[in-house]
Amino acid sequence: MGETAPVTERAQTPAPAWRGGFGRLWAAAAVSKFGDSLRIAAMPLLAVSLTDDPLLIASVTACGYLPWLLFGLVGGAVADRVDQRRAMWIADVVRGVLMAGFAVAVWLDAHSIALLIAVSFVLTVLQTVFDNAATALLPSLVPAEALGSANARLMTTQQIVGSFLSTPAVPVLLAAGAAVPYAVDAATYAAAAVLIASLRTPRTPGPPRAPGPAGSTLRGQIAEGLRHLWQDRALRGLCIASTICNIGMGALIATLVVHVTDWLDAGTAGYAAVLTAFGAGSVVGGLTARRLADRIGRIRSVFLAGLVQTGALLAMGSVRALWATVAAMAVFAVMGMVWNVNQTTLTQQRSPAGMLGRVSAAIRTLTVAGVPLGALLGGAVAGALGPNAPALLAAALFVPAVAALSGLIN
């Protein structure tokens, strides 16, 4: 099959205009990230308070990714068919109601591991629609040449809010009540929904979306997105590498709280320090991603990111000291943001008009497929070999992924 575009690229990425649709999308992303970070930081601690079984704790994370396998491709096809703005604000309204109910359950001490798993699952079902719609909407808000900068600004802002405003506030909010972080998350979903509902997309700079052919089905449109992904060498290679890496990432993320509180014996404060280091590194990575891509190209940027991340994982799993884990997580996060910004921008640039939702959904679904598998594998490995074993497992998995990326470099 033929390639859709050359792999070798140099990116020139001017800044997007803040006024208009992009500014409101940016504000909604920042508000929503504040609440999500509260929940993401607080829920593992809530799970640890309910059970000391690493596999059960990891199951909360695994079920938070499983819907991508079941509904991710459908969510992408829906994003290409419907008003993307409307799909986003409706998803946020429903997520806000769900989190408000969960906050009440925690307040009444009526929560359980089963409830945590169910909430994580349903939130992610809605996320499959929201994320695919957001990715497909962005090119209508900024010029094509500003996509790299727009993605970097969105992701960097989310990390700043999550790391320096939200995550450090978790201990304070938990002191006010176990349900408080989830109540705040519900409120931020409502605020984000209002911002997105008020967004008015300007005239699309590129060609308008063509209507689907008469009689076209969701299955046929999903298959069309998968075919484009497979035929594009760069996107195919990135997808394969990301899938392998995400098995390791699932193992690491699902057991990180055990790694820090058990193996390092660093407690809640140590866990917060590791999360903060990750956020700080992600901010630096967001500021670095565009410059690095301009200098060496997007594909080479992702390849370099994978190499450095492998070393960071080895350090994390080998050195039994909080400072080493904090430093390794910061470096890992810098390169992770470089990877994510460039992969997202490549997907937007290399997908045909009217197919971006399906192509991005195909990539997300296939790459996220590794996370629940990795989460369960990480829980089992941590229980059998020790809490540091998932970090070493992740490093081992990054090696073939980086090797796969090397084949894309001309």
SVG drawing of the C-alpha trace seen along z (x, -y; Angstrom):
<svg xmlns="http://www.w3.org/2000/svg" viewBox="-28 -38 48 52">
<polyline fill="none" stroke="black" stroke-width="0.4" points="0.0,0.0 1.2,-3.5 2.3,-6.1 0.1,-9.1 3.0,-11.6 6.7,-11.7 7.9,-10.8 10.7,-13.4 9.3,-16.7 10.4,-20.0 7.8,-21.9 7.4,-25.7 4.8,-26.5 3.7,-30.1 1.6,-30.9 -2.2,-30.6 -4.4,-33.6 -5.8,-33.6 -9.0,-35.5 -12.0,-33.6 -12.6,-29.9 -9.1,-28.8 -9.1,-31.0 -12.3,-29.5 -11.2,-26.0 -8.0,-26.7 -9.9,-28.0 -12.2,-25.0 -9.2,-22.7 -7.6,-24.5 -10.7,-24.4 -11.5,-20.8 -7.9,-19.7 -7.9,-21.3 -10.8,-19.1 -9.5,-16.0 -6.1,-16.3 -7.8,-16.4 -9.7,-13.2 -6.7,-11.4 -4.5,-12.2 -7.2,-11.4 -8.7,-8.2 -5.6,-6.0 -5.3,-7.2 -9.0,-6.3 -8.4,-2.9 -5.4,-2.3 -7.7,-3.1 -10.1,-0.4 -7.7,2.4 -4.0,3.3 -4.2,5.7 -2.0,4.3 -4.1,6.1 -7.4,4.5 -5.8,1.1 -4.4,1.6 -7.9,2.6 -9.2,-0.9 -6.7,-2.2 -7.3,0.6 -11.0,0.1 -10.4,-3.6 -8.8,-2.8 -10.9,0.3 -13.7,-1.8 -11.2,-2.9 -11.0,0.7 -14.8,1.1 -16.0,-2.4 -13.0,-4.3 -13.5,-3.7 -17.2,-4.4 -16.4,-7.7 -14.1,-8.7 -16.8,-8.0 -19.4,-9.9 -17.0,-12.9 -16.7,-13.0 -20.5,-12.8 -21.9,-15.3 -21.4,-18.9 -18.1,-18.4 -18.7,-21.3 -22.1,-20.0 -20.8,-16.5 -18.1,-18.0 -20.4,-20.0 -23.0,-17.3 -20.3,-14.8 -19.0,-17.3 -22.5,-17.8 -23.0,-14.1 -19.6,-13.7 -20.3,-16.5 -23.6,-14.8 -21.7,-11.5 -19.0,-13.1 -21.5,-14.9 -23.2,-11.6 -19.8,-10.0 -18.9,-12.8 -22.2,-12.2 -21.4,-8.5 -18.0,-9.2 -19.4,-11.8 -22.0,-9.1 -19.2,-6.5 -21.1,-4.4 -18.1,-3.9 -16.2,-0.7 -13.6,0.6 -16.4,1.8 -17.9,-1.7 -14.4,-3.2 -14.0,-0.8 -17.5,-1.6 -17.0,-5.3 -13.7,-5.1 -15.2,-3.0 -18.2,-5.3 -16.1,-8.5 -13.8,-7.0 -16.8,-6.0 -17.7,-9.7 -14.1,-10.7 -13.9,-8.7 -16.4,-11.0 -15.0,-14.2 -11.3,-13.7 -12.0,-12.6 -14.3,-15.6 -11.7,-18.0 -8.9,-16.7 -11.1,-17.0 -12.3,-20.5 -9.0,-22.1 -8.0,-22.4 -11.1,-24.5 -10.0,-27.0 -6.4,-27.6 -4.5,-27.7 -2.8,-24.5 0.7,-26.0 -0.2,-26.8 -1.4,-23.4 1.9,-22.4 2.0,-25.5 -1.7,-25.2 -1.3,-21.6 1.8,-22.5 -0.1,-25.4 -3.1,-23.3 -1.1,-20.4 1.4,-22.7 -1.4,-24.7 -3.1,-21.5 0.1,-20.4 0.7,-23.7 -2.9,-23.7 -2.7,-20.1 0.7,-20.1 1.0,-23.5 -2.6,-24.4 -4.5,-21.1 -2.3,-18.3 -0.7,-20.3 -4.2,-21.2 -5.2,-17.6 -4.0,-17.2 -5.7,-20.4 -9.0,-19.4 -8.8,-15.9 -8.3,-17.4 -11.7,-19.2 -13.4,-15.9 -12.8,-12.8 -15.6,-13.9 -14.3,-17.4 -12.0,-16.7 -14.7,-14.9 -17.3,-17.7 -14.8,-20.2 -14.3,-18.0 -18.0,-18.0 -18.1,-21.8 -15.2,-22.1 -17.0,-19.8 -20.0,-22.2 -17.8,-25.3 -16.1,-23.7 -19.4,-22.7 -20.5,-26.3 -17.3,-27.6 -17.5,-25.0 -21.3,-25.6 -20.5,-29.3 -17.8,-28.6 -18.5,-29.6 -16.2,-28.0 -15.0,-30.4 -14.9,-29.5 -12.8,-26.4 -9.5,-27.4 -9.2,-24.1 -11.7,-22.3 -15.1,-21.6 -16.0,-18.1 -17.5,-16.2 -20.7,-14.3 -20.5,-10.6 -21.6,-8.6 -25.2,-7.5 -25.7,-4.4 -22.4,-4.7 -22.4,-3.0 -20.4,-3.5 -18.6,-0.3 -17.6,-1.3 -16.4,-4.8 -14.4,-3.2 -12.7,-0.9 -11.9,-3.9 -10.0,-5.5 -8.2,-2.3 -7.1,-1.9 -5.7,-5.4 -3.8,-4.8 -2.3,-1.6 -1.3,-3.2 0.5,-6.1 4.0,-4.9 4.7,-7.6 1.4,-7.3 1.5,-3.5 5.0,-3.4 4.1,-5.9 0.9,-3.9 2.9,-0.6 5.6,-2.2 3.0,-4.0 1.0,-0.8 4.1,1.1 5.1,-1.8 1.6,-2.1 1.8,1.5 4.7,0.3 3.0,-3.0 -0.1,-1.1 2.1,1.0 3.9,-2.0 0.8,-4.3 -1.3,-1.6 1.4,-0.8 3.0,-4.2 1.3,-4.8 2.6,-1.4 6.1,-2.1 6.2,-5.4 4.4,-4.5 5.7,-0.9 9.1,-0.5 10.3,-4.0 8.3,-4.3 7.7,-8.0 4.0,-8.2 1.4,-10.6 3.8,-13.5 6.3,-11.5 3.5,-10.5 2.5,-14.1 6.1,-15.1 6.4,-12.5 3.2,-13.7 4.4,-17.3 7.7,-16.4 5.9,-14.7 3.8,-17.8 6.8,-20.2 8.6,-18.0 5.6,-18.0 5.5,-21.8 9.2,-22.0 8.4,-19.4 5.6,-21.5 7.8,-24.5 10.5,-22.4 8.5,-20.3 8.0,-23.0 11.7,-24.1 13.0,-20.6 10.6,-19.7 11.7,-22.8 15.4,-21.8 15.3,-18.1 11.8,-17.2 8.8,-15.6 9.8,-12.0 13.3,-12.5 11.9,-14.3 9.7,-11.3 12.6,-8.9 14.8,-11.0 12.0,-11.1 11.7,-7.3 15.5,-6.9 15.6,-9.3 12.4,-7.8 14.0,-4.3 16.9,-5.5 14.6,-7.4 12.6,-4.2 15.7,-2.2 16.8,-4.7 13.4,-4.7 13.3,-1.0 16.9,-0.6 17.6,-3.4 15.7,-3.0 15.5,-6.7 12.7,-9.3 15.0,-11.9 15.9,-9.4 12.2,-8.7 11.4,-12.4 14.2,-13.2 13.5,-10.3 9.8,-11.2 10.6,-14.8 12.9,-13.7 10.4,-11.1 7.6,-13.7 9.7,-16.2 10.2,-13.6 6.6,-12.3 5.2,-15.8 7.6,-16.0 6.3,-12.7 2.6,-13.6 2.7,-17.0 4.4,-15.8 2.3,-12.7 -0.9,-14.7 0.2,-17.3 1.4,-14.7 -2.0,-13.0 -3.8,-16.3 -1.5,-17.2 -1.6,-13.8 -5.3,-13.0 -7.7,-13.9 -10.4,-16.5 -13.4,-14.9 -11.5,-11.8 -9.5,-13.2 -11.9,-12.0 -11.7,-8.4 -7.9,-8.4 -7.2,-9.9 -9.7,-7.5 -8.0,-4.5 -4.6,-5.7 -6.0,-6.2 -7.9,-2.9 -4.9,-0.9 -2.4,-2.7 -4.6,-2.8 -5.2,1.0 -1.9,1.5 -2.7,-0.4 -5.3,1.9 -3.2,4.9 -0.1,3.2 -2.0,2.1 -3.1,5.7 0.4,7.0 2.0,4.3 -0.2,5.3 0.7,8.9 4.4,8.2 4.5,5.9 2.8,8.5 5.2,11.2 8.5,9.4 8.2,6.2 6.9,2.7 9.8,1.5 9.4,4.3 6.8,2.5 9.2,-0.4 11.8,2.1 9.2,3.9 8.2,0.6 11.9,-0.1 12.2,3.3 9.1,2.6 10.3,-0.8 13.4,0.8 11.5,2.5 9.3,-0.6 12.3,-2.9 13.7,-0.4 10.5,-0.5 10.7,-4.3 14.3,-4.2 13.0,-2.8 11.1,-6.0 14.1,-8.2 15.6,-8.9"/>
</svg>
